[in-house]
């Protein structure tokens, strides 16, 4: 099976192999830097969404090119990783987080365009992405089993909130997101989740809380704590990704939480 791995802040390389297998995919939406890494009976296609040394801020990421590059390489599952701000004061920092819903009502790319591949009238592939959850139930189950087997403490069942970056949110904005039931917030993953869904590629999000969002606690999370949590996140994410891939077989059905309603 071909598996896509898209990583975020603090996680810019998978291992030494990605330096040897790095290539640039040319898509109709632009270029995507991708590494092909053989792993057992599978292939991992690795993308650092922020580029090398965090060269791309959230508003600079070409989500459509990234997802198209993975689709062109016959990827069946995308495992996305992201460090996050925590909105729930009762949720501890520095833990693995799993999700079943998103809050992304504006559904827009950084350019302001709608977050969709369906932009051409009459396109036979056009349709509405309909889902109860945008996350693969089977992939989430594999993530839970993996975490238990390797001794990683995790929390699951959360709603993740997308914020338009690159600025961080005000206290009143954070209070609004909390009031509608969001538990975490970041500036990147929701566009790729939707585009993966439209491409009929299963998606699993691994989150890691590095700080409490603005106003959640009386005192902000110290920068040194945030940095330490970010450093820890990479090893947790990498161990989780390889552990999940080890549990996959070629026949596993992963795109199980949505469909494209088409008119032809």
C-alpha positions in Angstrom: 0.0 0.0 0.0 1.2 3.5 -0.7 0.8 5.8 2.4 1.2 9.6 2.4 2.7 11.3 5.4 2.3 15.1 5.7 4.1 16.6 8.7 4.0 20.0 10.3 6.1 22.3 12.5 9.2 20.7 13.9 9.0 17.7 11.7 10.8 18.4 8.4 12.5 15.1 7.6 11.4 11.5 8.0 14.8 9.9 8.1 18.0 9.8 6.0 16.2 7.9 3.2 14.1 10.9 2.3 17.2 12.9 1.3 18.0 10.2 -1.2 14.5 9.8 -2.6 13.5 13.4 -2.8 11.7 14.6 -6.0 9.6 17.4 -7.2 6.2 16.5 -8.6 4.8 18.9 -11.2 1.0 19.1 -10.9 -1.6 21.3 -12.6 -1.7 23.3 -9.3 2.1 23.8 -9.1 5.1 22.0 -7.6 5.1 19.6 -4.6 8.3 18.4 -2.9 7.9 14.8 -2.0 10.1 11.9 -0.8 9.5 8.3 -1.7 10.6 6.0 1.1 10.3 2.2 0.8 9.1 0.7 4.1 8.6 -3.0 4.3 5.9 -4.0 1.8 4.7 -0.4 1.6 5.9 2.9 0.2 5.7 6.1 2.2 5.3 9.4 0.3 6.6 12.1 2.7 5.7 15.8 2.5 6.8 18.4 5.0 4.0 20.9 4.5 6.1 23.8 5.7 9.1 22.9 3.5 12.6 22.8 4.6 13.4 24.9 7.8 9.8 26.1 7.9 10.2 28.1 4.7 6.4 28.2 4.2 4.0 29.8 6.6 0.5 28.4 6.7 -0.8 31.0 4.2 1.9 29.9 1.7 1.2 26.2 1.5 0.0 24.8 -1.8 -2.5 22.2 -0.5 -3.9 21.3 -3.9 -0.5 20.5 -5.3 0.5 18.4 -2.2 -2.7 16.3 -2.3 -2.6 15.9 -6.1 1.0 14.7 -5.9 0.0 12.0 -3.4 -3.0 11.0 -5.5 -0.8 10.7 -8.5 1.3 8.3 -6.6 -1.7 6.1 -5.8 -1.7 6.9 -2.0 -4.6 5.2 -0.2 -4.1 6.8 3.3 -2.7 10.1 4.4 -1.4 10.3 8.0 -1.2 14.0 8.8 0.7 15.3 11.9 0.3 18.7 13.5 1.3 20.4 16.7 -1.7 22.3 18.2 -2.9 24.8 20.6 -5.2 23.3 23.3 -8.6 25.0 23.9 -9.7 22.7 26.8 -8.1 23.6 30.1 -8.7 20.0 31.3 -6.7 18.5 28.5 -3.0 18.0 29.3 -0.2 19.2 27.1 2.3 16.9 25.4 -0.1 14.0 24.6 -1.1 12.3 21.4 -4.5 13.4 20.2 -7.0 11.8 17.7 -10.1 13.3 16.1 -13.5 12.7 14.7 -14.6 16.1 13.5 -13.4 19.5 12.3 -14.6 23.1 12.4 -13.7 24.7 9.1 -16.9 26.6 8.0 -15.1 29.1 5.7 -13.8 26.1 3.6 -11.2 28.3 1.9 -7.6 27.9 0.8 -5.0 30.5 1.8 -5.6 32.3 -1.5 -9.2 32.8 -0.6 -10.4 30.4 -3.2 -12.9 27.7 -2.1 -11.1 24.6 -0.7 -12.0 22.2 -3.5 -10.8 20.5 -6.6 -14.2 20.9 -8.2 -13.8 24.2 -10.0 -14.8 23.4 -13.7 -18.4 23.3 -14.8 -19.3 20.1 -16.5 -16.3 18.2 -15.0 -17.5 14.6 -14.8 -15.7 14.1 -11.5 -17.4 17.1 -9.9 -19.5 16.5 -6.8 -20.3 17.2 -3.2 -18.1 15.7 -0.5 -20.5 14.4 2.1 -19.3 12.8 5.4 -20.3 12.1 8.9 -16.7 12.4 9.9 -13.8 13.4 7.6 -11.5 11.0 9.4 -11.1 7.3 8.5 -12.7 5.1 11.3 -10.4 2.2 10.4 -7.3 4.4 10.4 -8.2 5.9 13.8 -8.7 2.4 15.1 -5.2 1.4 13.9 -3.8 4.6 15.5 -5.4 3.7 18.8 -4.1 0.1 18.7 -0.6 1.4 17.7 -0.5 3.9 20.6 -1.5 1.2 23.1 1.1 -1.3 21.7 4.0 1.2 21.9 3.0 2.7 25.2 2.0 6.2 24.0 -0.7 7.9 26.1 -3.4 9.3 23.9 -6.8 11.1 24.0 -9.4 10.8 21.2 -12.8 12.0 20.0 -12.0 15.7 19.5 -13.1 18.4 17.2 -10.3 20.3 15.6 -10.6 24.0 14.7 -8.9 25.6 11.7 -7.7 29.2 12.1 -6.5 31.3 9.2 -2.9 32.2 9.8 -0.3 33.3 10.1 -1.3 35.4 13.1 -2.5 33.7 16.2 -6.0 34.3 17.6 -7.3 36.8 20.1 -8.8 35.8 23.4 -12.3 36.5 22.2 -11.8 34.4 19.1 -10.5 31.5 21.2 -13.5 31.8 23.6 -15.9 31.5 20.6 -14.1 28.4 19.3 -14.3 26.9 22.8 -18.0 27.7 23.1 -18.9 25.6 20.0 -17.1 22.6 21.3 -13.6 22.7 19.7 -10.8 21.2 21.7 -7.7 22.1 19.6 -6.7 24.7 17.1 -4.0 25.0 14.3 -3.6 26.8 11.0 -2.9 24.1 8.5 -4.5 20.6 8.4 -8.2 21.2 7.5 -7.7 22.2 3.8 -5.7 19.0 3.2 -8.3 16.9 5.0 -11.1 18.2 2.7 -9.0 17.8 -0.4 -8.0 14.3 0.5 -11.7 13.5 1.0 -12.6 14.9 -2.4 -9.8 12.7 -3.8 -11.3 9.7 -2.0 -8.1 9.2 0.0 -8.5 8.2 3.7 -7.1 10.7 6.2 -6.0 10.2 9.8 -4.9 13.2 11.9 -2.3 12.8 14.7 -2.2 15.9 16.9 0.1 16.9 19.8 -0.7 19.8 22.2 2.2 22.1 22.7 0.6 25.0 24.4 -2.7 26.4 25.7 -4.4 28.9 23.3 -4.7 32.5 24.1 -6.8 33.0 27.3 -7.4 29.4 28.1 -5.2 29.6 31.2 -4.6 32.6 33.4 -0.9 32.5 32.5 0.3 31.7 28.9 2.4 28.6 28.3 6.1 29.5 28.7 8.0 29.5 25.4 10.5 27.0 26.8 7.6 24.5 27.5 6.2 25.0 24.0 9.6 24.4 22.5 10.2 21.3 24.6 6.8 19.9 23.6 7.5 20.6 19.9 10.7 18.7 20.2 9.0 15.7 21.8 6.3 15.7 19.2 8.5 14.6 16.4 9.6 11.3 18.1 6.0 10.5 19.0 4.7 11.2 15.5 7.5 9.2 13.8 7.0 6.2 16.1 3.2 6.4 15.6 3.5 6.6 11.8 5.8 3.6 11.5 3.8 1.6 13.9 0.6 2.3 12.0 2.2 1.4 8.7 3.4 -1.9 10.2 -0.3 -2.7 10.9 -1.5 -2.0 7.4 -2.0 -4.7 4.7 -2.7 -4.2 1.1 -6.4 -5.1 1.3 -7.3 -2.8 4.2 -10.3 -0.5 3.3 -9.6 2.9 4.7 -11.8 5.4 2.9 -14.9 4.6 5.0 -16.3 7.9 6.3 -17.6 9.7 3.3 -18.5 9.8 -0.4 -18.7 12.1 -3.4 -22.3 12.7 -4.5 -22.0 13.1 -8.3 -24.7 14.1 -10.9 -23.5 11.9 -13.8 
